[in-house]
């Protein structure tokens, strides 16, 4: 899965609800909320895509592992 290119993608305004204390602290530290949210979303997308890929491919990986247990790998015969 590709990570989205945030430098050329268009921006879309949205409303979010944030813990008021966290928001105040972030503002006091000059934290860029948009950049922080985008970074967190990219990481969550990466993690969810990885989990989905593993779930979708678990049968194939198990079959391959069983094949290797029974037959070894190609490199086993190479000295």
C-alpha positions as CSV (number, residue, x, y, z in Angstrom):
1,X,0.0,0.0,0.0
2,X,1.3,3.4,-0.9
3,X,1.7,6.1,1.7
4,X,-0.1,9.2,0.4
5,X,2.0,12.0,-0.9
6,X,0.9,14.8,1.5
7,X,3.0,17.4,-0.2
8,X,1.0,17.5,-3.5
9,X,-2.4,16.3,-2.3
10,X,-5.1,18.9,-1.9
11,X,-6.3,19.8,1.5
12,X,-9.8,19.5,2.8
13,X,-11.1,21.3,5.8
14,X,-12.8,19.2,8.4
15,X,-14.1,19.4,11.9
16,X,-12.8,17.2,14.7
17,X,-13.5,17.0,18.4
18,X,-10.4,17.1,20.6
19,X,-9.9,16.9,24.3
20,X,-9.8,20.6,25.4
21,X,-6.8,20.2,27.7
22,X,-4.8,18.5,24.9
23,X,-5.7,21.2,22.4
24,X,-4.7,24.0,24.8
25,X,-1.3,22.3,25.5
26,X,-0.7,21.7,21.8
27,X,-1.4,25.3,21.1
28,X,0.8,26.5,23.9
29,X,3.6,24.4,22.4
30,X,2.9,25.6,18.8
31,X,2.2,22.1,17.6
32,X,0.8,22.1,14.1
33,X,-2.4,20.2,14.5
34,X,-3.0,19.5,10.8
35,X,0.5,18.1,10.3
36,X,0.2,16.0,13.5
37,X,-3.1,14.6,12.5
38,X,-1.9,13.7,9.0
39,X,1.2,12.0,10.4
40,X,-1.0,10.0,12.9
41,X,-3.5,9.1,10.1
42,X,-0.7,7.9,7.8
43,X,0.7,5.6,10.6
44,X,-2.8,4.2,11.4
45,X,-3.5,3.6,7.7
46,X,-0.1,1.8,7.4
47,X,-0.9,-0.4,10.5
48,X,-4.4,-1.2,9.3
49,X,-3.3,-2.0,5.8
50,X,-0.6,-4.2,7.2
51,X,-3.0,-6.1,9.4
52,X,-5.5,-6.5,6.6
53,X,-2.7,-7.8,4.2
54,X,-1.6,-10.3,6.9
55,X,-5.2,-11.5,7.4
56,X,-5.9,-11.8,3.7
57,X,-2.6,-13.7,3.0
58,X,-2.4,-15.8,6.2
59,X,-3.6,-19.0,4.4
60,X,-1.0,-18.6,1.6
61,X,1.8,-18.0,4.1
62,X,0.7,-21.0,6.2
63,X,0.6,-23.2,3.0
64,X,4.1,-22.0,2.0
65,X,5.5,-22.6,5.5
66,X,4.0,-26.2,5.4
67,X,5.6,-26.7,1.9
68,X,9.0,-25.6,3.2
69,X,8.7,-27.9,6.3
70,X,8.0,-30.8,4.0
71,X,10.3,-30.0,1.1
72,X,12.8,-27.5,2.3
73,X,13.8,-24.5,0.2
74,X,15.5,-24.2,-3.2
75,X,18.7,-22.9,-1.5
76,X,18.9,-26.0,0.8
77,X,20.3,-27.9,-2.2
78,X,22.8,-25.3,-3.1
79,X,26.2,-25.5,-1.4
